[in-house]
């Protein structure tokens, strides 16, 4: 799932959401959401134009569950 320079992250939620981006070294590069959200389906765009090409990890925490997806930024 390579992208350049934006990607869309879709999720459904009812409660606390944390959406963070990490680089290949495990360093947190950006927090997109850190908040309680009403029930619903959401789309969040990540604009990575200021970051270098490479592998990134999208970490989505919904309450007590955490999901991680890797994505490749190609410039």
C-alpha angles and dihedrals in degrees: 000000000000117000139185121224105326135034132184122230116201126195144150121229149165109189140001117012131188117182115180138167122219130187125229091273091057094253115145106241101173142002110212098178134011105162149093111269133191120249113285150091117287141190121200123187120215113205105202097173091120094053131083124253113271147088118317133181122223111207118195118186117191110182106301095348126086127194126190127196127180121221135181123229111205121187 
